[in-house]
């Protein structure tokens, strides 16, 4: 590892930490909304099973939320340690946006999280529902600001450059609502909802395979399959619009995604192959004639630019982008297939008596996380060699720091992350392995919890002593 240069190690470190982080927000964004829906159904119907499901999933949400916060904080520090030049150059633009995320989204989540987790019996069902809505709104706003930052780096707009070479905002509306932001926001939110749907569906399927009469498992599985059937086709459509936007503003990325080295009209759709960047071609390719041009330009003979139109130093790594894009799209169509299968089973009134569908849903449980990771790899690696697209390269953004220091911290991150998040993931899987049950217990909050010490406080000691004194 120490034979690698500082820039490569810094990129590996950020890729590792952002990959470990993104899976938690992708889950909690959707899960917060799912909890709000369960809470609303409990209020509307009065059925205890919805509260049981709420209590079941809020424990999982609490652990996932905590791990997401911890992993996100680490990433922000890397802007100062490994990417200080980028922070100096782009800080006047992205700094306020990230500050807005903390002041609005994170404070909103943190302010109402305790009420959502512990406060139902204290504030009443209606205010508890409002608190759950605020947590869900906070997760949405967090995604809004972070995606605005990332989208500005992909399609910068509304900026100027001052006398010391820093990017400064000249139009904040153009900065926030930059050309790619709406497409990225919709694509990411739908991905979060699908990720949660397939996790919930997998848990429901697991418990249906064990007990087809489990009412809570039936509700979980039914709700998850409705989400898959409705949102999967929406996501495919949103991905198509996002791709067209990317073609307009980042055509080199699209050329790498599609595997096109030469510019030609009537480009084929390359389904599979082995990218050969040295020779400028895709080996052993399987393709459909003309379909690539039709998808990208909506014209069977439309012109699609190839990577050879850009200098070699401005091309993204083709192999990584080519395969990560296909993994993401392939998983998307598998999700679409599961949704269609569930509709057929529902039509035949066999949704809860379809063991092969349940097994397939169980296998697809982690598919959302894989698709999110593949999508972000496509987005971020496809942007290379730029951090601010077309304006600031990754090499120009790095801190003047020794490779040994970055390598040592990378090793520390790998060890700590696998220990900490491995334990957290194992605990979440244990929670999921237990079926929801009637009167599902929530998180205990009957009395104040002492932050330190081993002896009971004076008030608690007096309270505990009252029955004996009487």
C-alpha positions as CSV (number, residue, x, y, z in Angstrom):
1,X,0.0,0.0,0.0
2,X,2.8,2.4,0.8
3,X,4.1,2.1,-2.7
4,X,1.1,4.0,-3.9
5,X,1.3,7.7,-4.3
6,X,-0.5,10.1,-1.9
7,X,-3.2,11.0,-4.5
8,X,-4.2,7.4,-5.1
9,X,-4.3,6.6,-1.4
10,X,-6.4,9.7,-0.7
11,X,-8.9,8.7,-3.4
12,X,-9.0,5.1,-2.1
13,X,-9.6,6.4,1.4
14,X,-12.5,8.7,0.4
15,X,-14.0,6.0,-1.8
16,X,-13.9,3.5,1.1
17,X,-15.4,5.9,3.6
18,X,-18.1,7.3,1.3
19,X,-19.1,3.7,0.3
20,X,-19.4,2.7,3.9
21,X,-21.5,5.9,4.6
22,X,-23.9,6.0,1.7
23,X,-25.6,2.7,2.4
24,X,-26.9,4.0,5.7
25,X,-28.6,7.2,4.4
26,X,-29.9,5.2,1.5
27,X,-31.7,3.0,4.1
28,X,-32.7,5.6,6.7
29,X,-34.2,8.0,4.1
30,X,-36.7,5.3,3.0
31,X,-37.1,3.8,6.5
32,X,-38.0,7.2,8.0
33,X,-40.8,7.6,5.5
34,X,-41.9,4.0,6.1
35,X,-42.2,4.7,9.8
36,X,-44.3,7.8,9.1
37,X,-46.6,5.7,6.9
38,X,-46.9,3.0,9.7
39,X,-47.7,5.7,12.2
40,X,-50.3,7.3,10.0
41,X,-52.0,3.9,9.4
42,X,-52.0,3.3,13.2
43,X,-53.7,6.6,13.7
44,X,-56.2,6.0,10.9
45,X,-57.1,2.4,11.6
46,X,-56.4,1.9,15.2
47,X,-55.0,-1.5,14.5
48,X,-52.3,-2.5,17.0
49,X,-50.3,-4.4,14.3
50,X,-49.1,-1.1,12.8
51,X,-47.7,0.1,16.2
52,X,-46.1,-3.3,16.5
53,X,-44.4,-2.8,13.1
54,X,-43.5,0.7,14.0
55,X,-41.8,-0.4,17.2
56,X,-40.1,-3.2,15.3
57,X,-38.5,-1.0,12.6
58,X,-37.7,2.0,14.8
59,X,-35.1,0.0,16.6
60,X,-33.4,-0.8,13.3
61,X,-33.8,2.8,12.3
62,X,-32.1,4.0,15.4
63,X,-29.0,1.8,14.9
64,X,-28.8,2.6,11.2
65,X,-29.2,6.3,11.8
66,X,-26.4,6.3,14.4
67,X,-24.0,4.5,12.1
68,X,-24.9,6.9,9.3
69,X,-24.1,9.9,11.4
70,X,-20.8,8.5,12.6
71,X,-19.6,7.6,9.1
72,X,-20.7,10.9,7.7
73,X,-18.7,13.0,10.2
74,X,-15.5,11.1,9.2
75,X,-15.9,12.1,5.6
76,X,-16.2,15.8,6.4
77,X,-12.8,15.8,8.2
78,X,-11.1,14.4,5.1
79,X,-11.9,17.6,3.2
80,X,-9.5,19.3,5.6
81,X,-6.9,16.5,5.8
82,X,-6.6,15.0,2.3
83,X,-8.4,17.6,0.1
84,X,-7.5,20.9,1.6
85,X,-6.9,22.6,-1.8
86,X,-10.3,21.6,-2.9
87,X,-11.8,22.9,0.4
88,X,-10.0,26.2,-0.2
89,X,-11.0,26.5,-3.8
90,X,-14.6,25.4,-3.6
91,X,-15.3,26.1,0.1
92,X,-17.1,29.5,-0.5
93,X,-19.7,27.6,-2.5
94,X,-20.1,24.2,-1.0
95,X,-19.4,25.2,2.6
96,X,-22.7,27.2,3.1
97,X,-24.7,24.4,1.4
98,X,-23.2,21.8,3.8
99,X,-23.9,24.2,6.7
100,X,-27.5,24.5,5.6
101,X,-27.7,20.7,5.7
102,X,-26.5,20.7,9.4
103,X,-28.6,23.6,10.5
104,X,-31.9,22.5,8.9
105,X,-31.9,18.8,8.2
106,X,-29.6,17.4,10.9
107,X,-31.0,19.6,13.7
108,X,-34.5,18.7,12.6
109,X,-33.8,15.0,12.7
110,X,-31.9,15.2,16.0
111,X,-34.5,17.4,17.6
112,X,-37.4,15.1,16.9
113,X,-35.6,11.8,17.0
114,X,-35.9,11.3,20.7
115,X,-39.6,12.0,20.6
116,X,-40.1,9.5,17.8
117,X,-38.1,6.8,19.6
118,X,-39.2,7.3,23.2
119,X,-42.1,9.7,23.3
120,X,-45.3,8.1,22.1
121,X,-46.7,7.5,25.6
122,X,-45.5,10.9,26.8
123,X,-46.7,13.2,24.0
124,X,-49.7,11.2,22.6
125,X,-50.2,9.5,19.2
126,X,-50.8,12.7,17.2
127,X,-47.8,14.6,18.3
128,X,-45.8,11.5,18.0
129,X,-46.9,11.2,14.4
130,X,-45.8,14.8,13.8
131,X,-42.4,14.0,15.3
132,X,-42.1,11.0,13.0
133,X,-43.0,13.2,10.0
134,X,-40.3,15.7,11.1
135,X,-37.6,13.0,11.2
136,X,-38.7,11.9,7.7
137,X,-38.6,15.5,6.5
138,X,-35.2,15.9,8.0
139,X,-33.9,12.9,6.1
140,X,-35.3,14.4,2.9
141,X,-33.7,17.8,3.5
142,X,-30.4,16.2,4.3
143,X,-30.5,14.4,0.9
144,X,-31.6,17.7,-0.7
145,X,-28.5,19.7,0.4
146,X,-25.9,16.9,0.0
147,X,-27.1,16.1,-3.5
148,X,-27.1,19.9,-4.3
149,X,-23.4,20.0,-3.3
150,X,-22.5,16.9,-5.3
151,X,-24.6,18.0,-8.3
152,X,-22.8,21.4,-8.3
153,X,-19.5,19.6,-8.5
154,X,-20.8,17.6,-11.4
155,X,-22.5,20.5,-13.3
156,X,-21.2,23.8,-11.8
157,X,-23.4,26.9,-12.3
158,X,-24.0,30.3,-10.7
159,X,-20.4,30.8,-9.8
160,X,-17.5,33.2,-10.4
161,X,-13.8,33.0,-9.6
162,X,-12.3,35.6,-7.3
163,X,-8.8,37.1,-7.4
164,X,-7.2,34.3,-5.4
165,X,-8.7,31.5,-7.6
166,X,-11.6,30.5,-5.3
167,X,-15.1,29.7,-6.6
168,X,-17.7,32.1,-5.3
169,X,-21.4,32.1,-5.7
170,X,-22.9,34.8,-8.0
171,X,-26.4,33.3,-8.1
172,X,-27.3,31.0,-5.2
173,X,-30.5,29.8,-6.9
174,X,-28.3,28.6,-9.9
175,X,-25.8,27.0,-7.5
176,X,-28.5,25.1,-5.5
177,X,-30.7,24.2,-8.5
178,X,-27.8,23.5,-10.9
179,X,-28.6,21.6,-14.2
180,X,-28.2,18.0,-12.9
181,X,-29.6,18.5,-9.4
182,X,-33.3,17.7,-10.0
183,X,-32.5,14.5,-11.8
184,X,-30.0,13.4,-9.1
185,X,-32.4,14.2,-6.3
186,X,-35.3,12.2,-7.8
187,X,-33.0,9.3,-8.8
188,X,-31.5,9.1,-5.3
189,X,-34.8,9.4,-3.4
190,X,-36.3,6.7,-5.5
191,X,-33.2,4.5,-4.9
192,X,-33.6,5.0,-1.2
193,X,-37.3,4.0,-1.2
194,X,-36.4,0.9,-3.3
195,X,-33.6,0.0,-1.0
196,X,-35.9,0.2,2.0
197,X,-38.7,-1.6,0.2
198,X,-36.5,-4.6,-0.6
199,X,-35.1,-4.8,2.9
200,X,-38.6,-4.7,4.4
201,X,-39.8,-7.2,1.7
202,X,-36.9,-9.6,2.5
203,X,-37.6,-9.5,6.2
204,X,-41.3,-10.1,5.6
205,X,-40.5,-12.9,3.2
206,X,-38.2,-14.5,5.7
207,X,-40.9,-14.6,8.3
208,X,-43.6,-15.7,5.8
209,X,-41.4,-18.7,4.9
210,X,-41.4,-19.6,8.6
211,X,-45.0,-18.8,9.3
212,X,-47.4,-17.8,6.5
213,X,-50.0,-16.7,9.1
214,X,-47.9,-14.0,10.7
215,X,-50.0,-10.9,10.2
216,X,-47.2,-8.4,10.7
217,X,-45.0,-10.3,8.1
218,X,-47.9,-10.2,5.7
219,X,-48.3,-6.5,6.0
220,X,-44.6,-5.9,5.6
221,X,-44.4,-8.0,2.5
222,X,-47.5,-6.6,0.9
223,X,-46.4,-3.0,1.5
224,X,-42.9,-3.7,0.2
225,X,-44.1,-5.4,-2.9
226,X,-46.5,-2.5,-3.7
227,X,-43.5,-0.1,-3.4
228,X,-41.4,-2.4,-5.7
229,X,-44.1,-2.6,-8.3
230,X,-44.8,1.1,-8.4
231,X,-41.3,2.7,-7.8
232,X,-39.1,0.3,-9.9
233,X,-40.6,1.4,-13.2
234,X,-40.5,5.1,-12.0
235,X,-36.8,4.6,-11.2
236,X,-36.0,3.2,-14.6
237,X,-37.8,6.2,-16.2
238,X,-36.0,8.7,-13.9
239,X,-32.7,7.0,-14.7
240,X,-33.4,7.5,-18.4
241,X,-34.0,11.2,-17.9
242,X,-30.9,11.4,-15.7
243,X,-28.9,9.8,-18.5
244,X,-30.0,12.3,-21.1
245,X,-29.0,15.1,-18.7
246,X,-25.6,13.5,-18.2
247,X,-25.2,13.2,-22.0
248,X,-25.7,16.9,-22.3
249,X,-23.4,18.0,-19.6
250,X,-20.9,15.1,-19.1
251,X,-20.8,13.3,-22.5
252,X,-17.4,11.6,-21.7
253,X,-19.0,9.9,-18.7
254,X,-21.8,8.6,-20.9
255,X,-19.3,7.4,-23.5
256,X,-17.6,5.4,-20.8
257,X,-20.9,4.0,-19.4
258,X,-21.9,2.9,-22.9
259,X,-18.4,1.6,-23.9
260,X,-18.2,3.8,-27.0
261,X,-14.7,4.7,-28.1
262,X,-15.5,5.9,-31.7
263,X,-18.1,8.5,-32.6
264,X,-20.7,7.2,-35.1
265,X,-24.3,7.5,-36.0
266,X,-26.6,4.7,-35.3
267,X,-24.6,3.5,-32.3
268,X,-25.4,0.0,-31.0
269,X,-26.4,-0.7,-27.4
270,X,-23.5,-2.8,-25.9
271,X,-25.0,-5.2,-23.4
272,X,-21.8,-6.9,-22.3
273,X,-18.1,-7.0,-23.2
274,X,-14.6,-6.4,-21.8
275,X,-13.4,-2.9,-22.1
276,X,-9.9,-2.6,-23.7
277,X,-8.8,1.0,-23.0
278,X,-5.3,0.4,-24.4
279,X,-6.6,-0.6,-27.8
280,X,-9.7,1.7,-27.6
281,X,-12.4,-1.0,-28.1
282,X,-14.7,-3.4,-26.3
283,X,-13.6,-7.0,-26.7
284,X,-16.1,-9.9,-26.9
285,X,-19.1,-7.5,-27.0
286,X,-22.7,-8.5,-27.2
287,X,-24.7,-5.6,-28.7
288,X,-28.0,-4.6,-30.3
289,X,-27.6,-2.5,-33.4
290,X,-28.9,1.1,-33.4
291,X,-30.5,0.8,-30.0
292,X,-27.8,2.9,-28.2
293,X,-28.5,5.9,-30.4
294,X,-32.2,5.5,-30.0
295,X,-31.9,5.4,-26.2
296,X,-29.5,8.4,-25.9
297,X,-30.8,10.6,-28.7
298,X,-34.3,9.2,-29.4
299,X,-33.2,8.8,-33.0
300,X,-32.2,5.5,-34.5
301,X,-29.4,7.3,-36.5
302,X,-28.5,9.8,-33.8
303,X,-24.8,10.6,-33.4
304,X,-23.1,9.4,-30.1
305,X,-19.7,10.8,-29.3
306,X,-16.9,8.3,-28.4
307,X,-14.1,8.6,-25.9
308,X,-11.5,9.2,-28.6
309,X,-12.8,12.7,-28.9
310,X,-11.3,13.6,-25.5
311,X,-7.5,13.6,-24.7
312,X,-6.5,10.4,-22.8
313,X,-5.9,12.4,-19.6
314,X,-9.5,13.7,-19.6
315,X,-11.2,10.3,-20.0
316,X,-12.7,8.5,-17.0
317,X,-11.6,4.9,-16.2
318,X,-13.7,2.9,-18.7
319,X,-13.7,-0.5,-17.1
320,X,-15.0,0.6,-13.7
321,X,-17.7,2.9,-15.1
322,X,-18.7,0.4,-17.8
323,X,-19.3,-2.5,-15.3
324,X,-20.7,-0.4,-12.4
325,X,-23.3,1.0,-14.7
326,X,-24.4,-2.4,-15.9
327,X,-24.6,-3.7,-12.3
328,X,-26.9,-0.8,-11.4
329,X,-29.1,-1.2,-14.5
330,X,-29.2,-5.0,-14.1
331,X,-30.4,-4.8,-10.5
332,X,-33.0,-2.2,-11.5
333,X,-34.5,-4.6,-14.0
334,X,-34.4,-7.5,-11.4
335,X,-36.3,-5.2,-9.1
336,X,-38.8,-4.5,-11.8
337,X,-39.2,-8.3,-12.3
338,X,-39.9,-8.9,-8.6
339,X,-42.5,-6.1,-8.6
340,X,-44.2,-7.6,-11.7
341,X,-44.1,-11.1,-10.1
342,X,-45.7,-9.8,-6.9
343,X,-48.5,-8.2,-8.9
344,X,-49.2,-11.5,-10.6
345,X,-49.2,-13.3,-7.3
346,X,-51.5,-10.7,-5.8
347,X,-53.8,-11.0,-8.8
348,X,-54.0,-14.8,-8.2
349,X,-54.5,-14.1,-4.4
350,X,-51.4,-16.1,-3.6
351,X,-49.1,-13.3,-2.5
352,X,-48.7,-14.9,0.9
353,X,-48.6,-18.5,-0.4
354,X,-45.8,-18.1,-3.0
355,X,-42.7,-19.6,-1.5
356,X,-40.5,-19.1,-4.6
357,X,-41.5,-15.4,-4.7
358,X,-40.6,-15.2,-1.0
359,X,-37.2,-16.8,-1.6
360,X,-36.5,-14.4,-4.5
361,X,-37.5,-11.4,-2.4
362,X,-35.2,-12.7,0.4
363,X,-32.3,-13.0,-2.0
364,X,-33.0,-9.5,-3.3
365,X,-32.9,-8.0,0.2
366,X,-29.5,-6.4,-0.1
367,X,-29.9,-5.5,-3.8
368,X,-30.8,-1.9,-3.1
369,X,-27.5,-1.3,-1.4
370,X,-25.6,-2.9,-4.3
371,X,-27.4,-0.8,-6.8
372,X,-26.8,2.4,-4.8
373,X,-23.1,1.6,-4.5
374,X,-22.9,0.8,-8.2
375,X,-24.7,4.0,-9.1
376,X,-22.4,6.2,-7.0
377,X,-19.3,4.5,-8.4
378,X,-20.7,5.3,-11.9
379,X,-21.3,8.9,-10.9
380,X,-18.0,9.6,-9.1
381,X,-15.6,7.5,-11.1
382,X,-17.2,8.7,-14.3
383,X,-16.5,12.3,-13.3
384,X,-12.8,11.7,-13.2
385,X,-10.3,13.3,-13.6
386,X,-12.3,16.2,-12.2
387,X,-13.6,17.2,-8.8
388,X,-15.4,20.3,-10.1
389,X,-16.2,19.1,-13.6
390,X,-14.2,20.8,-16.3
391,X,-12.7,23.3,-13.8
392,X,-10.7,21.6,-11.1
393,X,-9.0,18.2,-11.3
394,X,-8.6,15.7,-8.6
395,X,-4.8,16.0,-8.7
396,X,-5.1,19.8,-8.2
397,X,-7.5,19.2,-5.2
398,X,-5.3,17.1,-3.0
399,X,-3.5,18.2,0.1
400,X,0.4,18.3,0.2
401,X,0.6,15.3,2.5
402,X,2.9,12.3,2.6
403,X,1.6,9.0,1.3
404,X,2.7,7.2,4.5
405,X,0.4,9.3,6.6
406,X,-2.6,8.7,4.3
407,X,-1.8,5.0,4.1
408,X,-1.6,4.7,7.9
409,X,-5.0,6.4,8.4
410,X,-6.5,4.3,5.6
411,X,-5.5,1.1,7.4
412,X,-6.9,2.5,10.7
413,X,-10.2,3.4,8.9
414,X,-10.5,-0.1,7.4
415,X,-9.9,-1.8,10.8
416,X,-12.3,0.5,12.8
417,X,-15.0,0.5,10.1
418,X,-15.1,-3.3,9.8
419,X,-15.1,-3.7,13.6
420,X,-17.7,-1.0,14.3
421,X,-20.0,-1.3,11.4
422,X,-19.6,-5.0,11.2
423,X,-20.9,-5.3,14.8
424,X,-23.7,-2.8,14.0
425,X,-24.8,-4.7,10.9
426,X,-24.7,-8.0,12.8
427,X,-26.9,-6.5,15.5
428,X,-29.4,-5.2,12.9
429,X,-29.5,-8.7,11.2
430,X,-30.3,-10.2,14.6
431,X,-33.1,-7.8,15.1
432,X,-34.5,-8.6,11.7
433,X,-34.2,-12.3,12.4
434,X,-36.8,-12.1,15.1
435,X,-40.4,-11.9,13.8
436,X,-42.6,-8.9,14.9
437,X,-44.9,-10.0,17.6
438,X,-48.1,-8.6,19.2
439,X,-47.4,-5.8,21.7
440,X,-43.9,-5.4,20.2
441,X,-41.8,-3.6,22.9
442,X,-40.4,-0.3,22.0
443,X,-37.2,1.3,23.4
444,X,-37.4,1.5,27.2
445,X,-37.7,5.0,28.6
446,X,-39.6,4.5,31.9
447,X,-37.1,6.5,33.9
448,X,-34.2,8.9,33.4
449,X,-31.0,7.2,32.3
450,X,-27.8,8.2,34.2
451,X,-25.0,9.3,32.0
452,X,-22.3,8.1,34.4
453,X,-21.7,6.3,37.7
454,X,-22.8,3.0,38.9
455,X,-25.0,4.0,41.9
456,X,-28.6,5.2,41.6
457,X,-29.1,8.9,41.9
458,X,-30.7,10.4,45.0
459,X,-34.1,10.9,43.4
460,X,-34.1,7.4,41.9
461,X,-33.0,5.9,45.2
462,X,-35.8,7.6,47.0
463,X,-38.3,6.5,44.4
464,X,-37.2,2.9,44.7
465,X,-37.3,3.0,48.5
466,X,-40.9,4.3,48.7
467,X,-42.7,0.9,48.4
468,X,-40.5,-0.5,51.2
469,X,-41.1,2.5,53.4
470,X,-44.8,2.2,53.0
